[in-house]
Amino acid sequence: MGYLDNSTIVVDAILTKHGRKLLASGKGLNISYFTLSDTGIDYTLWNPSHPSGSAYYGEAIENLPNLEALPNAAYFMRNNLITLKRDVVTLPYVTLGGVGVGAGVSHDFGSKNDPLQISPNLINATETLGWQLVIPDSSLIEITGWSTVDISGTAQQFLNDQEIQNAVVYENNGETPNTSISRHTTTQTRSTTITFISKSTGAYKHMTLTMDRGPLKSGAAA
């Protein structure tokens, strides 16, 4: 959910299927926790040179349009509420490992078609709920070992508005799931950035995949 504007305290909220089921059965939602996010805020708009003085330094930021509520947290609002031990000094973070992954931030398929084998790992915590994998353009790559997630409704409408109709979200309940990523034939050199998300902590890691134009060749990836 999100504030509709900065002049009234009205909240735009979208209920999940479970929430609608509770209301239909006459039960209350009993919301106990919520989390806030500054996703969508451009802090570079802070203007200490504003001619009207310090009260207007953040005027451009305050006038930014707010994101509408999205029921799928894979795109926004990844700021999960988590409980950590009192002696924890480092927050959980994600690393990527696998054959030929290197630093885990990019991979170039070149013109080869050998699948990329990769696994996300959660550091400083144990993954208990599994993982999500966000693919902005499923026409470029194919994922095995994961199941797709329904992103219909408001989330799908947002994707259509942003002209990323081929976006897909996958889920895997494994602590460190093995992932196989294969590329498709392309008519030009293309790249896409995929995102592994820890469902229990909200920690995530991006990885950029690049591929040359087809036809594909056999052999090890470049």
N, C-alpha and C positions, 0 to 999 in steps of 0.2 A: 504494500500500500504506500501511498505518498501524498504529501500535501498538494492540493490543487493549485494554490497560489500562495504568495507571501503576505496577503492582507487579511485572510480569514483562517480560522482553525478548523477547516473542513478536510476530511480525509477521504481519499479515493481508495477503496479496498475491493479486492477481488477474492472471493472465497474459493477454496479448493473444493474438490468433489466431496471430501470428507466433511468439510465445514458446511456445505449445503445439505448433506445428509443429516448432520446434527440438527440444523434448523428445521428441516422437514419433519424430524421426529419430535419436535418440541423442546429440544435441549438447547442450552446456551452454549456459546463458544468458549467461555471461560479463558480468555486470552491471558496468559501469565507472563509472557516474555515477548520482547520485540527488539529488533536491532535497527540501527540507523546507518545510512551510507551517504557518502558525498560523491558517489558515482554520478557523472554528468556535470560536475562543477569544474569550471576552468579557472583555476586560481591565478593564471597569468593575467586575468582581467582586473586584478586588484591594482588600483591606480592612485598611488600616493601623491600624484601631481594634479589631481582633479581641481579645477579652478574654484569649486564651491566649498572646498575644505574637507577636513577629515571625515565628516559625517557622510560623505559621498564617495569615499575611496572604494567601497564595495558595491556601488550602485549597479554597475554592469553585471556583477555576479548575482545580485539579488533579483535582477530582471531576467535571468536565464530561464528558459522553459524547463519545467521539471518533467522527469520521466514518468510515464503513466505506470500504474501498477502492473506487474508481470507475475503470473503464477509460477513461472519456471525460473528458478534462481540460477540456472546455468549461464544466463546472459548478463544479469545484473544482480545486485544485492547478494554477493558471495560472502558477506560478512557474517558467518555463522557465529552463534553464541556457543562458546566452548568453556569447559571447566578445566583449569590446569592446577597442578600442585603448587603450594606456596613457594617452594624453593626453585621453581622453573625460572630460568633466566633467558631462555631462547625459545621463540615461538616456532611452531611446526612449519616446515616448508617441504616442497616437493622437488625431488631429483628424478632424472630419467636415465635409465640404463638399458644396455642391450648391445647386440653385435653391430658395430659400425656407427654407434650413436655419437661417440665422442663426448663433447661437452653437454650434449642433450638439449641444445638450443636450435639446431638446424640440421637438415639432412638434404643432400642433393642426390636425387635418383639418377640424374643424367638422362641418358636414353635407354637405360637398362630397366628390366622388369622384375628383378629379384625383390621379394617382399622385405620390408624393414621390420626386424624383430625388436620390440622395445617394451620396457616395463616401468611404470611409475612407482616411486618409493616415497613414503612419508617419513621424514626425519624429525626426531624429537617428539614423536607421538606414534601411537598404533592405530592404523586404520581399522575401524570397526563396522562401518556402514558400506564401504565399497567406494567406487570411483565413478565419475562422469567424464565423458570425452566429448568435447564440442567440435564438430566438423563444419566449418562455414560453407564448404562447397563439396558435396558428396559426389559430384560428377568427375572430380579429379582423382579421388582415392577410394579404396575399399577397405573396410575394417573387418577382421575376423576375430572371434573370441569374445565379442561384446553383444549385448542386445540393445535394440533401439528403444527410445523413449518417446512417448506421445507429446508433441509440442504444438498441439492444436490450440485454437482459441486465440486469446490476446497475444501470446508469445508468437504464434505463427503470423498473425496480422502484422506485428512489428517487423518480423523478418521479411515479409512481403513488401512492406513500405520501404525497407532499406535495400530492396532488390537483391536479397540473398535467399531466394526461394529454395535453394538446394541445401540449406543448413540441416544438419542432423545431430541429435544428441544421443549418445550411447551410454549404457550403464554396465558395470561389472562389479559383482559383490566380493571379488577376491581382495585379499590384503595387498598383494603385489601382483596384479594380473598381467599375464603375458599377452602382448598385443602384436598382431601381424598387420602391417599396412602395405597394401599393394597400390601401385599407381595405374591410372587408366591412360589410354592413348589420347594425346592432345594435338591440336593443329598448330599450336604455338607454345613457346616456353611459358610455363605458368608456375605460380607459387601460392601456397595457402598456409595459414597459421592455425594449428590445432591447439586445443587447450585441455590438459588433464586436470581434473578438479577432485580434491579429497572431499567426500560427502560429509565426513564427521567434523572436519575443521574449517572447510572453505578455502584452504591453501590450494594454490594452483600453479601450473607451469605451462608456459607457451612453448611451442616448437614450430619452426618454419620449415615446410617441405617444398622443395623446388624440383621441377622436372622439365626436361627438354621436350621439344616437339617430337611426335612419332615419325616413323614406325618404331616400335620397341625392339630392343635387341636382347638376347639372352646373355647371361653372365653377371658377374658381381656389379653392384651399383657403383657409380662413379663417386 
